Amino acid sequence: MKEQRLNKLVYSGKSNFIGNFILKVTDGLFQTINQKEEALIVSNETPDHVIKNASSYPVIILQPDTKQKIDQSTQKQIHLNEFVNLKSGDIIEINSIDQSARILVVFRINSNDNTLIITNACNSKCIMCPGPINRPSKIDFSFDRVKNIVELIDKGVKNLCISGGEPTLIKRDLVKVLSVCKTNIPNTELSVITNGRMFFYQSFVEEIQSVSNRTILFCVPIHSHKFAIHDQITLVKNSFDETVIGIKNLLSLSLPVEVRVVIQKDNYKDLEDISTFIISNFPNVYRIAFIGMEMSGSARKNMDAIWVSYSEFMPYLVKASNTLISNGIQTNIFNIPLCKTDPMLRNISVQSISDYKIRFLPECEVCTKMSICGGSFLSSVDLLKDEGVEPIVYDS
């Protein structure tokens, strides 16, 4: 009889099934689990089969079965509310209540788009933010939770994004997070997605610099070269001055910065002027990224005020990109379909949308460049359909 193969979930924390706990999926037969190692077993088999073969380990049943009797004297069984496909190396967070549980995959081993959400709170109210319309005001951060996740991440992972909300709101705890990353995943390239306003404080930047290294890139948006328009987009007074000074403080300590320009109705005609402003004020910037919008959350609510078609802003994007490139500044285009990008700029277009968010239209199937296309966000695909695509059916 073929031996049943199960997944072992090794995790940090106590196996008390109270609240949230973090686990890493590793393939292995249940017989090989170290008796000294806290472990759980996850299985697609019926509880009876698992109870018979899993010794005294706590069990998570992937197939919900509320009718199945739970033998508390044997072990604790937790039934997930839905099936989740897990792979060895994935990291999950499970919130259990009684005999039911919800699961959140916080890291996927086969993805290049993993993001560590530090907090959902934010100190800006950007009109094109794809996040929740009502951001929480309370900073919901647990250092132990983040530390547990980072310590379980595979050492060979190439990229990891640190984001929010606004990750700098945790202040000195961000220094601790970066230090944990430096210790546990020193060769992983980190991208810190931030509005940059907290870097207005030089002392904070110096603390960040003390634990930073070449693998950390700070991604900060500039929405306009005019303070009034920038602040109008963030809906926060003086955010322009704080962001500009914050970027300068980062660059003064040789911390690499990617300045992001999210293209929208309020700034698309000024893209070339924004580029000139960047050249004058941040000549040692690592990279400029022009960003297509993700139309969810606040962005979807404010769509009429912010959305501008690809064809409408493209001539301005060409001029702005050429200005930057001619001045020796690395320039890239994110989140814009390749066929909607001017042919002159396709070589700087990057497939940047997370793998679980990217979508294509049926017409895209014939495109010879689909594998390298920026595609569309799930939340924006209806707008792409309205504008239409022009599949590239030749090699160039």
C-alpha positions in Angstrom: 0.0 0.0 0.0 1.4 3.4 -1.0 2.4 5.5 1.9 0.2 8.6 2.3 2.1 11.8 1.7 1.2 14.8 3.8 2.4 18.3 4.2 4.1 19.4 7.4 3.6 23.0 8.5 6.5 24.2 10.7 5.9 27.4 12.5 7.1 29.9 15.1 4.9 30.2 18.1 2.8 28.0 20.4 0.4 25.5 19.0 -2.5 26.7 21.1 -4.8 27.5 18.2 -5.6 30.9 19.7 -5.6 33.9 17.4 -3.2 34.1 14.5 -0.1 32.0 14.0 2.5 31.8 11.2 3.5 28.6 9.5 5.8 27.4 6.7 4.8 24.6 4.4 7.4 21.9 3.9 6.8 18.6 2.1 7.4 15.5 4.1 6.0 12.3 5.4 4.4 12.6 8.8 6.7 9.8 10.1 9.7 12.1 9.5 8.6 14.9 11.7 11.0 15.6 14.5 9.3 14.9 17.8 11.0 17.9 19.4 9.7 20.2 16.7 6.4 21.9 17.1 4.4 20.9 14.0 1.0 20.7 12.4 -0.2 18.4 9.6 -2.4 19.6 6.8 -4.2 17.0 4.7 -6.9 16.5 2.1 -7.8 13.2 3.6 -10.8 12.6 5.7 -10.3 13.3 9.4 -10.6 9.5 10.3 -7.6 8.7 8.0 -5.5 11.5 9.4 -6.3 10.7 13.0 -5.2 7.1 12.4 -1.9 8.0 10.8 -0.9 11.4 12.2 0.1 10.3 15.7 -0.6 13.1 18.2 0.0 16.1 15.9 -2.6 18.9 15.6 -4.3 18.6 12.2 -5.7 21.1 9.8 -8.2 19.6 7.3 -8.2 21.4 4.0 -11.6 20.1 3.0 -14.3 21.8 5.0 -16.6 19.2 6.6 -18.8 20.6 9.3 -20.7 17.3 9.6 -17.6 15.3 10.6 -17.3 14.6 14.3 -14.2 16.0 15.9 -12.5 13.7 18.4 -11.1 16.2 20.9 -9.5 13.4 22.9 -7.2 12.5 20.0 -6.1 15.9 18.8 -7.2 19.3 17.8 -8.7 19.5 14.3 -9.2 22.8 12.5 -11.3 22.9 9.3 -10.4 25.6 6.9 -13.3 27.6 5.4 -12.0 27.0 1.8 -9.5 24.9 0.0 -6.1 26.6 -0.5 -3.4 25.2 -2.9 -0.2 25.2 -1.0 3.4 24.5 -2.1 6.5 23.6 -0.1 8.1 26.9 0.9 4.8 28.9 1.1 4.2 30.8 4.4 0.7 31.1 5.7 -1.1 32.8 8.5 -4.1 31.0 10.1 -6.7 32.6 12.3 -8.6 29.9 14.1 -11.8 30.1 16.1 -13.1 26.9 17.6 -13.0 24.2 14.9 -13.0 26.6 11.9 -10.2 28.7 10.4 -9.4 31.2 7.8 -6.1 31.1 6.0 -4.0 33.9 4.5 -1.0 33.1 2.2 1.5 35.7 3.1 4.4 34.4 1.0 4.4 32.2 -2.1 7.6 30.5 -2.9 6.9 30.4 -6.7 6.1 34.1 -7.0 8.3 37.1 -7.7 5.7 39.5 -6.4 5.6 38.8 -2.7 4.7 41.8 -0.5 5.1 42.1 3.3 2.3 44.4 4.5 3.6 46.2 7.5 0.4 48.2 8.4 -2.9 49.1 6.7 -2.7 52.7 8.2 -1.6 55.6 6.1 -0.8 59.3 6.7 -1.9 60.4 3.2 -5.3 60.1 1.4 -4.2 59.9 -2.2 -7.2 60.2 -4.6 -5.8 57.4 -6.8 -4.9 55.0 -4.0 -6.0 51.5 -4.9 -6.3 50.6 -1.2 -9.4 50.7 0.9 -11.5 53.9 0.7 -11.4 54.2 4.5 -7.9 53.6 5.8 -7.7 52.7 9.5 -6.2 55.4 11.6 -4.8 52.9 14.2 -1.4 51.5 13.3 -1.9 47.8 13.3 1.6 46.5 13.6 3.1 43.4 15.3 6.9 43.1 15.2 6.8 39.5 16.3 4.4 38.6 13.5 6.7 40.2 10.9 9.8 38.7 12.4 8.2 35.2 12.3 7.4 35.6 8.6 10.9 36.9 7.7 12.6 34.2 9.6 10.7 31.6 7.6 11.3 33.1 4.1 13.6 31.0 1.9 17.1 32.4 1.9 17.3 32.2 -1.9 14.3 34.5 -2.6 15.3 37.2 -5.0 12.7 40.0 -4.3 10.5 41.1 -1.5 8.3 44.2 -1.3 7.7 46.0 2.0 4.5 48.1 1.9 1.3 49.1 3.6 -0.6 51.4 4.0 2.5 53.5 4.9 5.3 51.3 6.4 7.2 54.3 7.8 4.4 55.0 10.3 5.8 52.3 12.5 8.9 54.6 12.8 11.8 52.9 14.6 10.2 49.5 14.3 10.9 49.8 10.5 14.6 49.9 11.4 14.1 46.7 13.3 12.2 45.1 10.4 15.0 46.0 7.9 17.5 44.7 10.4 15.7 41.3 10.6 15.6 41.2 6.8 19.3 42.0 6.6 20.1 39.2 9.0 17.8 36.5 7.6 17.6 37.3 3.9 20.7 39.4 3.2 20.8 38.7 -0.5 17.1 39.5 -1.2 16.4 42.7 -3.0 13.9 44.7 -0.9 11.6 47.4 -2.3 10.2 49.7 0.4 7.0 51.3 -1.0 6.5 54.6 0.8 5.2 58.1 0.4 8.6 59.3 1.8 7.1 61.9 4.1 8.7 60.4 7.3 12.1 60.7 5.7 11.7 64.5 6.2 13.3 63.8 9.6 17.1 63.4 9.0 17.6 61.5 12.3 15.1 58.8 11.1 16.9 58.5 7.8 20.2 58.0 9.6 18.7 55.2 11.6 17.5 53.6 8.4 20.9 54.0 6.8 22.6 52.2 9.8 20.8 48.9 8.9 20.5 49.4 5.1 22.6 48.0 2.4 22.6 47.9 -1.4 19.7 45.5 -1.6 17.2 48.0 -0.3 15.4 50.4 -2.8 13.1 53.1 -1.5 10.2 53.7 -3.9 8.7 57.2 -3.4 6.1 59.0 -5.5 6.3 62.6 -6.8 2.9 63.5 -8.2 3.8 66.9 -9.6 6.5 69.5 -9.9 3.9 72.0 -8.4 3.4 71.7 -4.6 -0.3 72.6 -5.0 -1.1 69.8 -7.4 0.9 67.3 -5.4 -0.9 68.2 -2.2 -4.2 68.2 -4.1 -3.5 64.5 -5.1 -2.4 63.4 -1.6 -5.1 65.5 0.1 -2.5 66.4 2.7 -1.1 69.9 3.2 2.7 70.2 2.9 3.1 66.7 1.7 5.1 67.9 -1.3 7.7 69.6 0.8 8.0 66.7 3.1 8.4 64.2 0.3 11.0 66.3 -1.6 13.1 66.8 1.5 12.6 63.2 2.4 14.0 62.0 -1.0 16.9 64.4 -0.7 17.7 63.1 2.8 17.7 59.5 1.5 20.0 60.4 -1.5 22.3 62.4 0.8 23.2 59.2 2.6 23.6 57.2 -0.6 20.3 55.3 -0.1 18.9 54.3 -3.5 15.6 55.9 -4.5 13.2 55.1 -7.2 11.0 58.1 -7.9 7.5 57.1 -9.0 5.1 59.2 -11.1 1.6 57.8 -11.1 0.0 59.0 -14.4 -3.4 60.6 -13.9 -5.6 63.4 -15.1 -4.1 66.1 -12.9 -0.5 65.5 -14.0 -0.2 63.8 -17.4 0.3 67.0 -19.3 3.1 68.0 -17.0 5.1 64.8 -17.2 8.0 66.5 -19.1 8.1 69.4 -16.5 8.1 66.8 -13.7 11.0 65.0 -15.4 12.9 68.3 -15.5 12.2 68.9 -11.9 13.5 65.5 -11.0 16.7 66.0 -13.0 17.3 69.3 -11.2 16.5 68.2 -7.7 17.5 64.5 -7.6 20.3 64.1 -10.1 21.6 61.0 -8.4 18.3 59.2 -8.3 18.5 55.4 -9.0 15.6 55.2 -11.3 12.4 56.9 -12.5 9.2 54.8 -12.9 6.1 56.0 -14.7 3.2 54.1 -13.3 -0.2 53.2 -14.7 -3.0 53.3 -12.2 -4.6 50.4 -10.4 -8.3 51.2 -10.4 -9.5 49.8 -7.2 -10.4 51.3 -3.8 -10.2 55.1 -3.7 -9.0 55.1 -7.3 -12.2 53.5 -8.6 -14.3 55.8 -6.4 -12.6 58.8 -8.0 -12.3 57.4 -11.5 -14.0 60.3 -13.3 -11.5 62.8 -11.7 -8.3 60.8 -12.3 -8.6 58.3 -15.2 -6.9 59.3 -18.5 -6.7 56.9 -21.4 -3.4 55.4 -22.5 -3.6 57.0 -25.9 -4.2 60.4 -24.4 -1.2 60.5 -22.1 1.2 58.6 -24.3 2.6 61.6 -26.3 3.5 63.3 -23.0 5.0 60.2 -21.6 7.3 59.9 -24.7 8.6 63.4 -24.2 9.2 63.0 -20.5 10.9 59.6 -20.9 13.2 61.0 -23.7 14.1 63.9 -21.5 15.2 61.7 -18.6 17.0 59.2 -20.8 18.9 61.9 -22.6 20.1 63.1 -19.1 21.4 59.7 -18.2 18.6 58.7 -15.8 17.4 55.1 -15.9 13.7 55.2 -16.8 11.0 52.5 -16.8 7.3 52.2 -17.4 5.2 50.1 -15.1 1.6 48.8 -15.4 0.9 49.8 -19.0 0.1 47.2 -21.7 2.8 46.9 -24.3 0.5 47.5 -27.3 -0.6 50.8 -25.7 3.0 51.9 -25.2 4.6 53.9 -28.0 7.0 51.7 -29.9 9.9 54.1 -29.0 9.4 53.2 -25.3 8.6 49.5 -25.4 12.2 48.6 -24.5 11.8 50.3 -21.1 8.4 48.8 -20.4 8.4 46.3 -17.5 6.0 43.5 -16.6 5.4 44.8 -13.1 1.8 43.8 -12.1 1.7 41.1 -9.5 1.0 37.7 -11.0 -2.3 37.3 -9.1 -3.5 40.7 -10.3 -2.5 40.8 -14.0 -5.2 40.2 -16.6 -5.4 40.2 -20.4 -8.3 40.5 -22.9 -9.2 37.6 -25.1 -7.8 39.5 -28.1 -4.4 39.4 -26.4 -4.0 35.7 -27.0 -2.7 36.2 -30.6 -0.1 38.8 -29.4 3.5 37.6 -29.9 4.6 39.8 -26.9 2.1 38.7 -24.4 4.7 36.9 -22.2 6.6 40.2 -21.6 3.6 42.6 -21.7 2.7 44.8 -18.8 -0.9 43.7 -19.1 -3.7 45.2 -17.1 -4.8 45.1 -13.5 -7.9 43.1 -12.8 -9.4 46.3 -11.6 -8.6 48.2 -14.8 -9.3 45.6 -17.4 -12.8 47.0 -18.1 -11.2 50.4 -19.0 -8.7 48.7 -21.3 -11.5 46.9 -23.0 -13.3 50.2 -23.6 -10.1 51.7 -25.2 -9.3 48.5 -27.0 -6.0 46.7 -27.6 -3.8 46.3 -30.7 -2.1 42.9 -30.4 1.5 42.8 -31.7 1.6 39.9 -34.2 5.1 40.3 -35.5 8.6 40.1 -34.0 10.6 43.3 -33.6 
